[in-house]
Amino acid sequence: MKRIKQFSQILLIGILLISCKSSNDKEFPIINSEENINKKTNLEKKRMEIKFSCREDGISEYLKDGWIILREDSQEKICTWKSVPASKDCDMEKDKGCKITKPDKIGEEKIYLLEKII
């Protein structure tokens, strides 16, 4: 029984060692292949995401600096809020509990994904 247990442990270790061969000896790098060139150019690119809200616009500064717009998204955003009384007989200065906050101005938030090649 003891020999069977030792044999099964040795067999398990052997299987694990055989299955963990290094694949590095089978791969030969190809010099100046398209894949290697693409990898080098990807390392020289910077990407960033910026957001401008409520009629703010600073994208022209980035474009002058050499950034390229890859993607542009926009979504609705509340720019300012206002407080209004909940009822006609509510005094907002005396009774803070009757104050309701509502969106005042609704604008647009623009999200840009930029890329710059260094």
Sequence and secondary structure as in RCSB ss.txt:
>XXXX:A:sequence
MKRIKQFSQILLIGILLISCKSSNDKEFPIINSEENINKKTNLEKKRMEIKFSCREDGISEYLKDGWIILREDSQ
EKICTWKSVPASKDCDMEKDKGCKITKPDKIGEEKIYLLEKII
>XXXX:A:secstr
 HHHHHHHHHHHHHHHHHHT  SGGG    TT HHHHHHHHHHTEEEEEEEEETT   HHHHHHTT EEEEEEEE
EEEEEEEEEESSTT  TTT GGGEEEEEEEEEEEEEEEEEEE 
